[in-house]
Amino acid sequence: MIRPDNTLERVYVYRHPVDMRKAIHGLVVLVESVLCLDPFSLQLFVFCNRRRDILKMVWRERNGFCLWQKRLQKERFKWPLHLDGEVITLTGQQLNWLLDGYDLSVMKPHRSLRYRSVL
């Protein structure tokens, strides 16, 4: 399983919905032009779609950009809309809680889903 490290000190979360057809280049352009942050800073940048069922993360390693995506089947990410600003700063632990379905304002996860087949 691939997950962000809990020891990350700073993760940038863009609060507004993003078109999930964007790939690495489109998200990196968004980081630089809209968020006014440096995409080459070796930081993690997180984006979500309008329905809050798809999340993408982009970051730079020493020789290129990486893209990670998670799609939920039934639930929605508890996106931190209660905080101010276009960009929210989280820790790695808080990001993993968000990925697990926790509402960061009340620390309550969504239910776990069990399936036997994808068909």
Secondary structure, DSSP 4 states (H G I P E B T S, - for coil): -----TT-S-EEEE-S---TT--HHHHHHHHHHTS---TTSS-EEEEE-TTS-EEEEEEEETTEEEEEEEE-SS------TTS-SSEEEE-HHHHHHHHTT-BTTTTBPPPP---S---
